[in-house]
Amino acid sequence: MQIYYPPEAKGLSNLRWLGIVTGLVTGLPLVLWLQGGPFPGKGPVGVLFLATFVGSVALLWHYYRSFQNLAYHLGGEGLEIRWGFRPVIIPYAAIAAVQPGQINYAVSRIVGIALSDLRQGVFTAGSLGEGTLYTVGKEIIWIQAGDTLYGISPADREGFLAALEQKRAELGLTWSRQATRARTRPQPNPFKDKVALAGIIAGVALMAGMWVYVAAKIPQLPEKIPMHYNLAGQVDRWGPPVELYIMPAIALVSWFVPAIVGLVVFRSHQGAGRAIVWLSTATVIFLFFILAGMVKTGLAL
């Protein structure tokens, strides 16, 4: 088995700093919560803070380690892209074209990471359509397998191409030196996907529930209730209960924009689209818990 590595990744230091900053930003609310900070609905809010911190740091750590260990293996049966927990294997017999190229303005991200010289995820590849990149730097090799386009970046590009050509000759295979645009595939409909549709329905139902909840609770609340707390957990602003309507309004804005993004992303990357839709719905759940805590505090006065 022949192993080829990408060029030295200058973007790893940026990714490391991004992970540190993300850990500090998402960890601060968690620390305040652990110290008894001013958060209504403390149990669910704490779980959300913990999930946000762990999820964000784990995602960036996954990218960092995956780029550190990125390699391209030419084995007996196919090309293996060592990435993350699940290597991508492209059988030699499935390769239709191999074409050297460069990252330029025509290559733009659809979903994934693009930081400095690091790129991984689904990108548009100009006239070639969409491709999945596992690259460091600008010098890449496009590999077309059926309708799927991959981008890799071995540092020894000429050596890799020569070794791949030798494999082709040994196996008696033929492939083109010019990748072609993948055939247009029917775009999946998020409203026919059970997971994505459930996320949309849950988000809409929760927001409707927030409006109804506020309308039902306002008559039971006193004329003034706590509307804001300082970091010491002390009330620093009081207001009339009608101001509670701002919470479902915030929920609507917080849900609508990422939900639309999720529906758009779904058409090219279903898993990411589902995740974004449900993340927007999780934001509504978080705001609903805060709203419920504010109402509970007001009713106790």
Backbone as CSV, one residue per row, in Angstrom:
resi,resn,N_x,N_y,N_z,CA_x,CA_y,CA_z,C_x,C_y,C_z
1,MET,0.851,-1.201,0.000,0.000,0.000,0.000,0.885,1.250,0.000
2,GLN,0.585,2.167,-0.908,1.325,3.431,-0.992,0.514,4.534,-0.318
3,ILE,1.194,5.320,0.506,0.510,6.357,1.286,1.036,7.725,0.878
4,TYR,0.125,8.629,0.588,0.474,10.005,0.225,-0.213,10.963,1.194
5,TYR,0.518,11.985,1.596,-0.002,12.945,2.562,-0.222,14.303,1.897
6,PRO,-1.125,15.099,2.439,-1.332,16.450,1.899,-0.183,17.370,2.294
7,PRO,-0.108,18.572,1.710,0.931,19.530,2.134,0.736,19.917,3.600
8,GLU,1.738,20.550,4.147,1.631,21.036,5.525,0.462,22.010,5.634
9,ALA,-0.405,21.766,6.591,-1.635,22.550,6.723,-1.402,23.766,7.605
10,LYS,-1.289,24.940,6.976,-1.112,26.173,7.744,-2.381,26.541,8.504
11,GLY,-3.513,26.102,7.986,-4.788,26.450,8.613,-5.054,25.731,9.918
12,LEU,-4.228,24.734,10.276,-4.461,24.013,11.525,-4.344,24.926,12.739
13,SER,-3.413,25.888,12.700,-3.282,26.806,13.835,-4.532,27.676,13.956
14,ASN,-5.084,28.113,12.810,-6.333,28.890,12.848,-7.474,28.055,13.399
15,LEU,-7.520,26.782,12.993,-8.569,25.894,13.478,-8.438,25.652,14.972
16,ARG,-7.190,25.558,15.434,-6.952,25.372,16.868,-7.427,26.583,17.651
17,TRP,-7.105,27.801,17.174,-7.549,29.014,17.858,-9.067,29.161,17.799
18,LEU,-9.665,28.767,16.667,-11.120,28.811,16.567,-11.756,27.897,17.603
19,GLY,-11.146,26.731,17.820,-11.654,25.810,18.835,-11.549,26.391,20.238
20,ILE,-10.424,27.080,20.516,-10.234,27.684,21.848,-11.262,28.787,22.085
21,VAL,-11.428,29.667,21.084,-12.390,30.762,21.224,-13.814,30.220,21.361
22,THR,-14.146,29.221,20.542,-15.483,28.620,20.620,-15.721,27.998,21.991
23,GLY,-14.695,27.338,22.524,-14.822,26.745,23.859,-15.067,27.793,24.930
24,LEU,-14.363,28.938,24.819,-14.557,30.007,25.799,-15.944,30.626,25.690
25,VAL,-16.379,30.882,24.433,-17.681,31.533,24.227,-18.828,30.636,24.676
26,THR,-18.767,29.355,24.302,-19.859,28.450,24.676,-19.722,27.948,26.106
27,GLY,-18.496,28.016,26.652,-18.307,27.536,28.019,-18.667,28.554,29.077
28,LEU,-18.583,29.875,28.753,-18.890,30.911,29.737,-20.310,30.804,30.284
29,PRO,-21.348,30.683,29.419,-22.703,30.519,29.975,-22.828,29.271,30.845
30,LEU,-22.106,28.220,30.485,-22.157,26.989,31.290,-21.554,27.223,32.666
31,VAL,-20.437,27.953,32.718,-19.800,28.261,34.005,-20.726,29.116,34.865
32,LEU,-21.350,30.134,34.252,-22.283,30.990,34.995,-23.449,30.181,35.518
33,TRP,-23.938,29.243,34.699,-25.056,28.391,35.138,-24.628,27.522,36.324
34,LEU,-23.417,26.955,36.261,-22.939,26.110,37.357,-22.773,26.909,38.646
35,GLN,-22.521,28.223,38.503,-22.365,29.074,39.674,-23.694,29.692,40.129
36,GLY,-24.783,29.198,39.558,-26.103,29.696,39.953,-26.482,30.983,39.269
37,GLY,-26.077,31.162,38.022,-26.374,32.384,37.278,-27.860,32.604,37.065
38,PRO,-28.227,33.800,36.582,-29.633,34.210,36.462,-30.313,33.639,35.220
39,PHE,-30.597,32.335,35.252,-31.249,31.724,34.104,-32.553,31.067,34.551
40,PRO,-33.691,31.509,34.010,-34.958,30.832,34.310,-34.929,29.417,33.733
41,GLY,-35.720,28.515,34.342,-35.753,27.155,33.848,-34.378,26.522,33.882
42,LYS,-33.722,26.560,35.047,-32.298,26.268,35.135,-31.924,24.858,34.687
43,GLY,-32.758,23.859,34.974,-32.418,22.491,34.579,-32.270,22.334,33.076
44,PRO,-33.345,22.597,32.307,-33.247,22.466,30.844,-32.221,23.406,30.222
45,VAL,-32.104,24.635,30.764,-31.140,25.588,30.224,-29.717,25.063,30.414
46,GLY,-29.445,24.474,31.564,-28.124,23.908,31.814,-27.792,22.780,30.854
47,VAL,-28.783,21.933,30.581,-28.570,20.839,29.625,-28.246,21.401,28.238
48,LEU,-28.952,22.462,27.845,-28.711,23.077,26.544,-27.321,23.708,26.482
49,PHE,-26.922,24.413,27.547,-25.584,25.007,27.588,-24.511,23.927,27.470
50,LEU,-24.701,22.820,28.195,-23.732,21.729,28.168,-23.658,21.109,26.770
51,ALA,-24.832,20.887,26.159,-24.867,20.291,24.824,-24.201,21.204,23.800
52,THR,-24.430,22.524,23.917,-23.821,23.479,22.993,-22.304,23.477,23.125
53,PHE,-21.829,23.486,24.367,-20.381,23.490,24.612,-19.736,22.213,24.083
54,VAL,-20.274,21.069,24.484,-19.682,19.786,24.079,-19.781,19.602,22.570
55,GLY,-20.949,19.923,21.992,-21.139,19.737,20.552,-20.209,20.608,19.729
56,SER,-20.073,21.885,20.095,-19.220,22.805,19.334,-17.753,22.400,19.407
57,VAL,-17.287,22.134,20.620,-15.877,21.776,20.791,-15.576,20.427,20.128
58,ALA,-16.500,19.468,20.259,-16.280,18.150,19.660,-16.224,18.240,18.133
59,LEU,-17.072,19.075,17.538,-17.075,19.219,16.089,-15.748,19.782,15.590
60,LEU,-15.272,20.847,16.242,-14.010,21.454,15.819,-12.825,20.529,16.089
61,TRP,-12.889,19.775,17.183,-11.833,18.806,17.468,-11.829,17.708,16.402
62,HIS,-13.017,17.292,15.960,-13.116,16.289,14.894,-12.434,16.789,13.619
63,TYR,-12.713,18.037,13.232,-12.073,18.595,12.040,-10.564,18.695,12.222
64,TYR,-10.139,19.135,13.392,-8.702,19.312,13.654,-7.961,17.977,13.532
65,ARG,-8.473,16.958,14.204,-7.820,15.656,14.173,-7.899,15.022,12.788
66,SER,-9.025,15.236,12.095,-9.182,14.647,10.766,-8.203,15.257,9.778
67,PHE,-7.994,16.582,9.838,-7.016,17.207,8.954,-5.596,16.796,9.347
68,GLN,-5.349,16.625,10.629,-4.026,16.177,11.073,-3.686,14.799,10.510
69,ASN,-4.688,13.924,10.436,-4.472,12.539,10.027,-4.846,12.276,8.572
70,LEU,-5.195,13.329,7.827,-5.610,13.150,6.433,-4.497,12.499,5.609
71,ALA,-4.860,11.463,4.852,-3.900,10.765,3.994,-4.663,10.067,2.877
72,TYR,-3.940,9.760,1.821,-4.530,9.095,0.657,-3.763,7.799,0.419
73,HIS,-4.454,6.670,0.543,-3.822,5.362,0.444,-4.197,4.706,-0.889
74,LEU,-3.193,4.252,-1.610,-3.424,3.470,-2.827,-3.232,1.998,-2.469
75,GLY,-4.357,1.320,-2.220,-4.310,-0.076,-1.820,-4.455,-1.011,-3.003
76,GLY,-4.739,-2.259,-2.700,-4.854,-3.246,-3.757,-6.099,-3.096,-4.602
77,GLU,-7.199,-2.642,-3.975,-8.471,-2.585,-4.680,-8.966,-1.180,-4.983
78,GLY,-8.421,-0.189,-4.305,-8.932,1.152,-4.541,-8.191,2.230,-3.777
79,LEU,-8.602,3.453,-4.019,-8.064,4.624,-3.315,-8.844,4.813,-2.024
80,GLU,-8.119,4.932,-0.916,-8.750,5.143,0.389,-8.369,6.522,0.908
81,ILE,-9.386,7.349,1.153,-9.168,8.681,1.716,-9.361,8.567,3.223
82,ARG,-8.277,8.708,3.964,-8.353,8.598,5.426,-8.861,9.917,6.004
83,TRP,-10.120,9.914,6.393,-10.733,11.119,6.953,-11.677,10.722,8.074
84,GLY,-11.482,11.307,9.246,-12.400,11.086,10.356,-12.481,9.631,10.769
85,PHE,-13.691,9.235,11.163,-13.899,7.880,11.669,-14.230,6.887,10.558
86,ARG,-14.631,7.409,9.382,-15.051,6.518,8.308,-14.309,6.867,7.022
87,PRO,-13.255,6.140,6.717,-12.514,6.408,5.487,-13.408,6.255,4.256
88,VAL,-13.103,7.038,3.221,-13.830,6.956,1.955,-13.027,6.074,1.015
89,ILE,-13.659,5.042,0.481,-12.964,4.107,-0.403,-13.550,4.226,-1.807
90,ILE,-12.669,4.467,-2.783,-13.074,4.575,-4.185,-12.426,3.423,-4.942
91,PRO,-13.184,2.387,-5.319,-12.586,1.273,-6.070,-11.992,1.765,-7.392
92,TYR,-10.857,1.196,-7.778,-10.241,1.601,-9.040,-11.201,1.392,-10.208
93,ALA,-11.978,0.307,-10.155,-12.891,-0.006,-11.255,-13.997,1.034,-11.391
94,ALA,-14.252,1.805,-10.318,-15.327,2.807,-10.367,-14.843,4.152,-10.889
95,ILE,-13.517,4.332,-10.997,-12.972,5.630,-11.429,-13.235,5.832,-12.919
96,ALA,-13.850,6.971,-13.235,-14.144,7.301,-14.633,-13.172,8.333,-15.186
97,ALA,-12.620,9.199,-14.313,-11.713,10.252,-14.787,-10.819,10.710,-13.654
98,VAL,-9.605,11.130,-14.003,-8.642,11.700,-13.058,-8.090,12.967,-13.706
99,GLN,-8.274,14.097,-13.024,-7.884,15.382,-13.634,-7.223,16.286,-12.601
100,PRO,-5.963,16.687,-12.812,-5.334,17.673,-11.927,-6.043,19.030,-12.063
101,GLY,-6.058,19.796,-10.997,-6.711,21.103,-11.043,-6.241,21.995,-9.917
102,GLN,-6.915,23.112,-9.759,-6.584,24.071,-8.713,-7.858,24.606,-8.070
103,ILE,-7.739,24.955,-6.796,-8.828,25.656,-6.106,-8.797,27.108,-6.567
104,ASN,-9.918,27.607,-7.082,-9.988,29.004,-7.509,-11.343,29.581,-7.131
105,TYR,-11.636,30.747,-7.678,-12.876,31.439,-7.333,-14.111,30.632,-7.690
106,ALA,-13.979,29.683,-8.656,-15.139,28.901,-9.092,-15.519,27.818,-8.090
107,VAL,-14.636,27.546,-7.109,-14.905,26.526,-6.100,-15.431,27.212,-4.850
108,SER,-16.677,26.960,-4.529,-17.279,27.604,-3.361,-18.017,26.566,-2.518
109,ARG,-18.078,26.833,-1.223,-18.630,25.870,-0.281,-20.152,25.844,-0.328
110,ILE,-20.696,24.642,-0.255,-22.129,24.457,-0.039,-22.354,24.084,1.422
111,VAL,-21.658,23.065,1.874,-21.717,22.689,3.281,-20.395,22.032,3.653
112,GLY,-19.876,22.355,4.826,-18.590,21.820,5.254,-17.735,22.923,5.850
113,ILE,-16.412,22.745,5.819,-15.502,23.720,6.399,-14.551,24.239,5.322
114,ALA,-14.325,25.539,5.321,-13.348,26.183,4.447,-12.643,27.231,5.289
115,LEU,-11.458,26.905,5.780,-10.719,27.782,6.677,-9.263,27.826,6.231
116,SER,-8.823,29.006,5.807,-7.461,29.161,5.301,-7.247,28.192,4.135
117,ASP,-6.291,27.258,4.263,-6.027,26.321,3.167,-6.742,24.981,3.353
118,LEU,-7.618,24.890,4.346,-8.326,23.641,4.649,-9.715,23.647,4.030
119,ARG,-10.076,22.547,3.358,-11.415,22.422,2.798,-11.879,20.978,2.907
120,GLN,-13.068,20.829,3.488,-13.697,19.509,3.516,-15.208,19.696,3.506
121,GLY,-15.859,18.966,2.639,-17.313,19.054,2.540,-17.729,19.088,1.086
122,VAL,-18.974,19.501,0.854,-19.510,19.581,-0.499,-19.308,20.998,-1.027
123,PHE,-18.665,21.105,-2.180,-18.355,22.387,-2.797,-18.811,22.361,-4.256
124,THR,-19.089,23.536,-4.795,-19.293,23.622,-6.233,-17.922,23.683,-6.893
125,ALA,-17.790,22.969,-7.987,-16.497,22.894,-8.675,-16.597,23.496,-10.069
126,GLY,-17.159,24.692,-10.162,-17.266,25.378,-11.441,-18.080,24.589,-12.442
127,SER,-17.512,24.379,-13.634,-18.223,23.672,-14.699,-18.396,22.193,-14.412
128,LEU,-17.692,21.669,-13.372,-17.794,20.252,-13.047,-18.971,19.943,-12.137
129,GLY,-19.639,20.964,-11.625,-20.768,20.724,-10.726,-20.311,20.604,-9.285
130,GLU,-20.957,19.765,-8.515,-20.649,19.613,-7.097,-19.652,18.490,-6.868
131,GLY,-18.754,18.716,-5.908,-17.781,17.701,-5.551,-17.502,17.719,-4.059
132,THR,-17.011,16.603,-3.543,-16.663,16.503,-2.132,-15.157,16.623,-1.989
133,LEU,-14.709,17.617,-1.227,-13.280,17.904,-1.094,-12.715,17.371,0.216
134,TYR,-11.494,16.847,0.120,-10.683,16.465,1.276,-9.300,17.029,0.988
135,THR,-9.149,18.346,1.085,-7.958,18.986,0.539,-7.293,19.961,1.500
136,VAL,-5.992,20.142,1.261,-5.183,21.170,1.912,-4.430,21.889,0.806
137,GLY,-4.599,23.203,0.708,-3.915,23.953,-0.329,-4.735,24.078,-1.604
138,LYS,-4.116,24.650,-2.634,-4.816,24.941,-3.886,-4.619,23.879,-4.957
139,GLU,-3.501,23.144,-4.888,-3.232,22.124,-5.907,-4.004,20.855,-5.560
140,ILE,-4.935,20.449,-6.438,-5.768,19.295,-6.131,-5.831,18.354,-7.332
141,ILE,-6.414,17.202,-7.099,-6.702,16.229,-8.156,-8.181,15.882,-8.059
142,TRP,-8.897,16.079,-9.165,-10.303,15.678,-9.234,-10.370,14.211,-9.635
143,ILE,-11.157,13.450,-8.893,-11.369,12.038,-9.221,-12.869,11.818,-9.367
144,GLN,-13.272,11.393,-10.536,-14.689,11.165,-10.807,-14.970,9.671,-10.763
145,ALA,-15.929,9.294,-9.917,-16.359,7.901,-9.811,-17.864,7.877,-10.058
146,GLY,-18.265,7.461,-11.250,-19.674,7.518,-11.609,-20.130,8.968,-11.690
147,ASP,-21.180,9.301,-10.943,-21.671,10.675,-10.899,-21.084,11.471,-9.744
148,THR,-20.165,10.866,-8.990,-19.601,11.512,-7.805,-18.209,12.050,-8.099
149,LEU,-17.962,13.279,-7.671,-16.680,13.938,-7.891,-15.996,14.159,-6.547
150,TYR,-14.730,13.756,-6.461,-13.943,13.932,-5.243,-12.748,14.829,-5.557
151,GLY,-12.324,15.605,-4.553,-11.120,16.415,-4.678,-10.137,16.046,-3.592
152,ILE,-8.892,15.712,-3.956,-7.853,15.371,-2.987,-6.613,16.214,-3.292
153,SER,-5.661,16.247,-2.351,-4.496,17.126,-2.550,-3.216,16.494,-2.010
154,PRO,-2.732,15.420,-2.623,-1.435,14.877,-2.181,-0.321,15.878,-2.449
155,ALA,0.595,16.003,-1.519,1.704,16.945,-1.686,2.558,16.563,-2.895
156,ASP,2.821,15.270,-3.036,3.561,14.761,-4.190,2.542,14.407,-5.277
157,ARG,2.026,15.433,-5.947,0.952,15.205,-6.900,1.419,14.358,-8.081
158,GLU,2.597,14.649,-8.611,3.093,13.899,-9.756,3.357,12.443,-9.391
159,GLY,3.907,12.226,-8.189,4.155,10.860,-7.737,2.866,10.084,-7.561
160,PHE,1.845,10.767,-7.011,0.547,10.118,-6.821,-0.062,9.743,-8.165
161,LEU,-0.024,10.673,-9.130,-0.611,10.405,-10.444,0.110,9.262,-11.146
162,ALA,1.438,9.207,-10.993,2.201,8.122,-11.607,1.843,6.778,-10.979
163,ALA,1.715,6.750,-9.658,1.364,5.506,-8.972,-0.054,5.070,-9.337
164,LEU,-0.965,6.026,-9.453,-2.342,5.709,-9.829,-2.400,5.183,-11.267
165,GLU,-1.591,5.777,-12.143,-1.523,5.312,-13.530,-0.977,3.892,-13.600
166,GLN,-0.012,3.589,-12.734,0.541,2.237,-12.691,-0.518,1.234,-12.247
167,LYS,-1.331,1.615,-11.261,-2.424,0.748,-10.820,-3.400,0.501,-11.968
168,ARG,-3.702,1.571,-12.717,-4.634,1.443,-13.841,-4.097,0.443,-14.866
169,ALA,-2.796,0.564,-15.176,-2.196,-0.334,-16.158,-2.176,-1.782,-15.657
170,GLU,-1.860,-1.969,-14.382,-1.804,-3.327,-13.817,-3.161,-4.012,-13.869
171,LEU,-4.224,-3.246,-13.657,-5.571,-3.811,-13.611,-6.259,-3.811,-14.971
172,GLY,-5.606,-3.231,-15.961,-6.188,-3.199,-17.292,-7.413,-2.307,-17.396
173,LEU,-7.420,-1.221,-16.653,-8.570,-0.319,-16.641,-8.305,0.885,-17.547
174,THR,-9.365,1.582,-17.878,-9.238,2.830,-18.641,-10.058,3.913,-17.964
175,TRP,-9.518,5.121,-17.942,-10.293,6.265,-17.473,-9.810,7.521,-18.165
176,SER,-10.667,8.509,-18.163,-10.400,9.750,-18.884,-9.479,10.661,-18.069
177,ARG,-8.822,11.584,-18.763,-8.010,12.603,-18.093,-8.792,13.909,-17.923
178,GLN,-10.054,13.866,-18.294,-10.900,15.056,-18.197,-12.206,14.680,-17.497
179,ALA,-12.420,15.192,-16.283,-13.675,14.942,-15.575,-14.805,15.668,-16.295
180,THR,-15.983,15.080,-16.251,-17.152,15.677,-16.888,-18.174,16.051,-15.838
181,ARG,-19.054,16.953,-16.209,-20.087,17.391,-15.274,-21.016,16.232,-14.948
182,ALA,-21.271,16.043,-13.662,-22.165,14.961,-13.243,-23.574,15.211,-13.775
183,ARG,-24.260,14.137,-14.076,-25.635,14.270,-14.535,-26.481,14.900,-13.443
184,THR,-27.416,15.732,-13.857,-28.288,16.400,-12.899,-29.198,15.381,-12.220
185,ARG,-29.167,15.389,-10.919,-29.998,14.456,-10.159,-31.236,15.188,-9.649
186,PRO,-32.339,14.474,-9.522,-33.526,15.125,-8.961,-33.253,15.561,-7.524
187,GLN,-33.575,16.815,-7.215,-33.310,17.325,-5.878,-34.335,16.784,-4.891
188,PRO,-33.862,16.305,-3.737,-34.790,15.775,-2.740,-35.677,16.874,-2.176
189,ASN,-36.898,16.516,-1.860,-37.874,17.459,-1.308,-37.888,17.330,0.212
190,PRO,-37.487,18.363,0.955,-37.452,18.253,2.423,-38.826,18.008,3.036
191,PHE,-39.889,18.427,2.336,-41.232,18.246,2.880,-41.741,16.814,2.694
192,LYS,-40.967,15.988,1.976,-41.293,14.578,1.848,-40.366,13.707,2.688
193,ASP,-39.456,14.364,3.397,-38.548,13.660,4.291,-39.117,13.707,5.708
194,LYS,-39.304,12.557,6.320,-39.981,12.491,7.617,-39.230,13.253,8.707
195,VAL,-37.901,13.160,8.719,-37.124,13.814,9.776,-37.181,15.329,9.626
196,ALA,-36.931,15.816,8.404,-36.957,17.265,8.173,-38.352,17.823,8.399
197,LEU,-39.377,17.114,7.900,-40.757,17.586,8.061,-41.159,17.614,9.532
198,ALA,-40.712,16.608,10.297,-41.020,16.593,11.737,-40.393,17.800,12.428
199,GLY,-39.169,18.173,12.016,-38.523,19.344,12.602,-39.284,20.622,12.297
200,ILE,-39.782,20.761,11.057,-40.558,21.942,10.680,-41.859,21.997,11.470
201,ILE,-42.569,20.880,11.527,-43.853,20.841,12.244,-43.652,21.135,13.724
202,ALA,-42.594,20.546,14.314,-42.327,20.776,15.738,-42.024,22.246,15.999
203,GLY,-41.218,22.871,15.120,-40.888,24.284,15.302,-42.113,25.173,15.218
204,VAL,-42.962,24.943,14.206,-44.177,25.748,14.047,-45.111,25.543,15.231
205,ALA,-45.272,24.280,15.658,-46.168,23.988,16.780,-45.682,24.644,18.073
206,LEU,-44.385,24.609,18.305,-43.831,25.216,19.517,-44.013,26.727,19.519
207,MET,-43.798,27.349,18.359,-43.973,28.809,18.295,-45.435,29.194,18.500
208,ALA,-46.341,28.432,17.892,-47.765,28.691,18.116,-48.111,28.507,19.586
209,GLY,-47.512,27.479,20.190,-47.750,27.233,21.612,-47.251,28.374,22.480
210,MET,-46.136,29.005,22.097,-45.617,30.135,22.862,-46.594,31.308,22.849
211,TRP,-47.162,31.624,21.683,-48.130,32.723,21.596,-49.361,32.440,22.457
212,VAL,-49.862,31.209,22.371,-51.038,30.825,23.154,-50.723,30.857,24.646
213,TYR,-49.551,30.364,25.006,-49.134,30.318,26.401,-49.076,31.720,27.003
214,VAL,-48.454,32.663,26.269,-48.365,34.035,26.763,-49.751,34.648,26.919
215,ALA,-50.611,34.453,25.920,-51.969,35.005,25.982,-52.746,34.446,27.156
216,ALA,-52.536,33.176,27.482,-53.268,32.541,28.585,-52.735,32.968,29.944
217,LYS,-51.452,33.282,30.050,-50.846,33.574,31.341,-50.864,35.060,31.715
218,ILE,-50.937,35.952,30.739,-50.901,37.387,31.041,-51.971,37.804,32.049
219,PRO,-53.227,37.354,31.928,-54.242,37.772,32.917,-53.935,37.327,34.345
220,GLN,-53.111,36.308,34.519,-52.806,35.777,35.848,-51.591,36.465,36.485
221,LEU,-50.897,37.301,35.740,-49.656,37.908,36.229,-49.913,39.289,36.827
222,PRO,-49.046,39.707,37.758,-49.174,41.052,38.342,-48.831,42.131,37.305
223,GLU,-48.989,43.383,37.684,-48.783,44.493,36.740,-47.325,44.609,36.295
224,LYS,-46.405,44.254,37.174,-44.982,44.311,36.848,-44.328,42.977,37.189
225,ILE,-43.497,42.491,36.272,-42.764,41.241,36.513,-41.307,41.436,36.112
226,PRO,-40.384,40.601,36.641,-38.974,40.715,36.237,-38.809,40.420,34.741
227,MET,-38.121,41.308,34.047,-37.911,41.138,32.607,-36.443,40.930,32.248
228,HIS,-35.553,41.230,33.203,-34.125,41.057,32.907,-33.350,40.916,34.203
229,TYR,-32.255,40.122,34.150,-31.409,39.903,35.317,-29.969,40.292,34.977
230,ASN,-29.230,40.752,35.985,-27.805,40.997,35.780,-27.031,39.716,36.074
231,LEU,-25.714,39.783,35.932,-24.906,38.579,36.124,-24.916,38.072,37.557
232,ALA,-25.298,38.914,38.483,-25.372,38.499,39.886,-26.699,37.825,40.206
233,GLY,-27.570,37.716,39.195,-28.868,37.089,39.427,-29.908,38.028,39.995
234,GLN,-29.636,39.325,39.988,-30.575,40.304,40.528,-31.378,40.935,39.391
235,VAL,-32.626,41.210,39.665,-33.502,41.828,38.667,-33.043,43.264,38.428
236,ASP,-32.752,43.610,37.173,-32.355,44.986,36.878,-33.355,45.690,35.956
237,ARG,-34.444,44.980,35.621,-35.513,45.655,34.877,-36.826,44.932,35.090
238,TRP,-37.870,45.733,35.367,-39.224,45.209,35.510,-40.061,45.747,34.344
239,GLY,-41.112,45.036,34.007,-41.960,45.493,32.916,-43.333,44.860,32.986
240,PRO,-44.261,45.364,32.197,-45.607,44.791,32.178,-45.592,43.414,31.509
241,PRO,-46.493,42.516,31.889,-46.520,41.161,31.321,-46.665,41.134,29.800
242,VAL,-47.262,42.188,29.229,-47.460,42.186,27.783,-46.124,42.127,27.040
243,GLU,-45.054,42.538,27.715,-43.736,42.469,27.080,-43.275,41.037,26.837
244,LEU,-43.955,40.083,27.458,-43.593,38.680,27.238,-43.791,38.254,25.784
245,TYR,-44.617,39.004,25.056,-44.843,38.669,23.646,-43.562,38.781,22.820
246,ILE,-42.562,39.453,23.369,-41.304,39.562,22.627,-40.606,38.206,22.514
247,MET,-40.892,37.287,23.467,-40.236,35.980,23.426,-40.682,35.140,22.227
248,PRO,-41.985,34.979,21.983,-42.353,34.252,20.758,-41.934,34.981,19.484
249,ALA,-41.846,36.314,19.544,-41.380,37.055,18.374,-39.905,36.741,18.092
250,ILE,-39.101,36.708,19.163,-37.688,36.350,19.016,-37.561,34.913,18.511
251,ALA,-38.415,34.044,19.042,-38.395,32.636,18.622,-38.701,32.513,17.133
252,LEU,-39.649,33.314,16.659,-40.015,33.263,15.241,-38.828,33.630,14.365
253,VAL,-38.150,34.724,14.707,-36.998,35.162,13.913,-35.852,34.150,14.020
254,SER,-35.614,33.666,15.248,-34.512,32.726,15.481,-34.737,31.397,14.768
255,TRP,-36.011,31.037,14.580,-36.331,29.775,13.911,-36.399,29.923,12.399
256,PHE,-36.994,30.994,11.937,-37.316,31.113,10.517,-36.067,31.121,9.634
257,VAL,-35.080,31.961,9.959,-33.911,32.107,9.090,-33.115,30.802,8.983
258,PRO,-32.698,30.186,10.114,-31.957,28.922,9.965,-32.794,27.794,9.379
259,ALA,-34.114,27.798,9.617,-34.957,26.759,9.028,-34.953,26.863,7.507
260,ILE,-35.035,28.080,6.986,-34.978,28.275,5.539,-33.628,27.818,4.998
261,VAL,-32.549,28.164,5.711,-31.213,27.722,5.305,-31.152,26.194,5.280
262,GLY,-31.728,25.566,6.308,-31.743,24.105,6.371,-32.480,23.479,5.203
263,LEU,-33.605,24.070,4.811,-34.381,23.546,3.686,-33.604,23.677,2.377
264,VAL,-32.859,24.772,2.233,-32.048,24.962,1.024,-30.892,23.966,1.001
265,VAL,-30.193,23.834,2.142,-29.047,22.919,2.224,-29.483,21.481,2.006
266,PHE,-30.707,21.140,2.447,-31.214,19.777,2.342,-31.163,19.259,0.910
267,ARG,-31.372,20.135,-0.048,-31.432,19.705,-1.447,-30.095,19.206,-1.972
268,SER,-29.012,19.618,-1.317,-27.693,19.152,-1.750,-27.024,18.248,-0.721
269,HIS,-27.441,18.373,0.544,-26.827,17.569,1.611,-27.902,17.308,2.670
270,GLN,-28.569,16.174,2.555,-29.753,15.915,3.367,-29.454,15.879,4.862
271,GLY,-28.349,15.234,5.241,-28.029,15.132,6.661,-27.813,16.487,7.300
272,ALA,-27.049,17.351,6.638,-26.797,18.696,7.168,-28.080,19.508,7.211
273,GLY,-28.931,19.347,6.185,-30.200,20.081,6.167,-31.086,19.699,7.336
274,ARG,-31.178,18.406,7.606,-31.981,17.945,8.758,-31.433,18.527,10.056
275,ALA,-30.094,18.505,10.206,-29.473,18.993,11.440,-29.771,20.477,11.649
276,ILE,-29.699,21.272,10.585,-29.948,22.715,10.715,-31.406,22.972,11.086
277,VAL,-32.325,22.235,10.452,-33.755,22.398,10.770,-34.007,22.092,12.242
278,TRP,-33.452,20.995,12.718,-33.693,20.619,14.114,-32.946,21.535,15.090
279,LEU,-31.814,22.102,14.655,-31.121,23.073,15.504,-31.980,24.320,15.691
280,SER,-32.647,24.756,14.627,-33.526,25.918,14.737,-34.700,25.614,15.669
281,THR,-35.210,24.387,15.607,-36.305,23.989,16.499,-35.821,23.902,17.944
282,ALA,-34.578,23.436,18.146,-34.012,23.387,19.498,-33.892,24.788,20.088
283,THR,-33.621,25.785,19.253,-33.565,27.172,19.718,-34.926,27.616,20.247
284,VAL,-35.989,27.211,19.568,-37.340,27.557,20.024,-37.625,26.888,21.371
285,ILE,-37.219,25.641,21.514,-37.418,24.934,22.790,-36.699,25.674,23.913
286,PHE,-35.467,26.095,23.642,-34.688,26.837,24.625,-35.410,28.117,25.045
287,LEU,-35.919,28.872,24.074,-36.622,30.118,24.369,-37.933,29.854,25.104
288,PHE,-38.571,28.741,24.794,-39.820,28.389,25.485,-39.539,28.134,26.966
289,PHE,-38.426,27.462,27.264,-38.068,27.218,28.665,-37.795,28.537,29.396
290,ILE,-37.113,29.460,28.727,-36.862,30.761,29.346,-38.185,31.483,29.609
291,LEU,-39.080,31.464,28.640,-40.396,32.074,28.795,-41.146,31.467,29.969
292,ALA,-41.135,30.152,30.068,-41.828,29.476,31.163,-41.232,29.872,32.512
293,GLY,-39.904,30.024,32.566,-39.266,30.466,33.812,-39.665,31.863,34.198
294,MET,-39.783,32.771,33.209,-40.193,34.149,33.494,-41.632,34.185,34.016
295,VAL,-42.490,33.383,33.417,-43.894,33.321,33.876,-43.979,32.742,35.266
296,LYS,-43.211,31.688,35.540,-43.214,31.062,36.867,-42.767,32.064,37.920
297,THR,-41.712,32.843,37.593,-41.233,33.858,38.539,-42.299,34.908,38.788
298,GLY,-42.982,35.351,37.726,-44.048,36.355,37.870,-45.228,35.850,38.696
299,LEU,-45.597,34.599,38.512,-46.728,34.041,39.253,-46.413,33.889,40.737
300,ALA,-45.110,33.774,41.051,-44.716,33.586,42.461,-44.703,34.898,43.231
301,LEU,-44.844,36.035,42.551,-44.794,37.332,43.235,-46.064,37.577,44.053
